[in-house]
Amino acid sequence: MTGINYRKLIKKRLRLWQGRLHQVVVKYFFSYDPAQLLPALRRLGIRSGDAIMLHSAFELHHGFRGTAGQALDVFVEAVGKQGHLLMPSMAYHGALLDYLTQLKSFDARRTPSTMGLVSEFFRRRPGVLRSVNPAHPILVKGPKAAWFVEGHQDCPHSCGAGSPFEKLLQVGGKVAFFNVPFAYFTFFHHLEDRVASHLNFPLYHQPPFQVPVVDREGRASTTTSFAFSRETLRRRRFPILEAEMRRKGLIKSVRIGATYVLLVELSGVVAAVDDMTRDGRYFYDMDTSGAST
């Protein structure tokens, strides 16, 4: 019989105590309700009629006094009846290449979102449409929701031409981050597609995948989908993009309670990336020697 490791036990109980203390502090000093969230979003720059792609996380320590559904209601209210709320609803974590390698089928009606509680709540909400794309399915609510998701199953590059990402840019869209950092910027993959022809390595894995899919009406078909290559995964340097966005002041933020909400306007982001491309600067390791940094 082994003895009790008191040092390990004390550390474990100390972490538990610290976690509970943090929850108490947040509850009494850094909490807020739905009525306080909307003015914060207005200060950030979200207006009625906007098209917003939302990335989110929902935990007690963020201080929101309400449910995930109530938080979602505030964002829906913020864009208004003529606005659009979009959310990614991918069914995987990790590399897209690994996911598509083992994927048997994608059902736009039933395949759950693994992008957090708010995303899954949104997927189940009446009036929300989901694009039929196994790589980057997008949820949309708003008067032009059908336009946003239309044809996504025919986009072999899921974040490229014809995708909801390109359409979001076309309508002057914005991306919001609720309790998550800028690193959750899924639109990054559209930026990758824009610079693909300038790279000295293949952005996409070959050959593409043929994936069985089921649409919202239950109709089965097969779609062609590219995944990002292993070389892309090795060479990506997202902090380069974030540093450039912050240097140009393109990432706005507001704090409410224990929550930070970030916002970027996509037109500014794309213009900055186009400037980088003209200067020969990319958010990758472009070293051709094969050495990884």
Secondary structure, DSSP 4 states (H G I P E B T S, - for coil): -PPP-HHHHHHHHHHHHHHHHHHHHHHHHS-B-HHHHHHHHHHHT--TT-EEEEEE---GGG-B-S-HHHHHHHHHHHH-TTSEEEEE--S-SS-HHHHHHH---EETTTPPP-S-HHHHHHHTSTT-EE---SSS-EEEESTTHHHHHTTGGG-SSTTSTTSHHHHHHHTT-EEEEESS-GGG-TTHHHHHHHHGGG-SS-SB-SSPEEEEEE-TTS-EEEEEE--B-HHHHHHB-HHHHHHHHHHTT--EEEEETTEEEEEEEHHHHHHHHHHHHHTT--SB---TT----
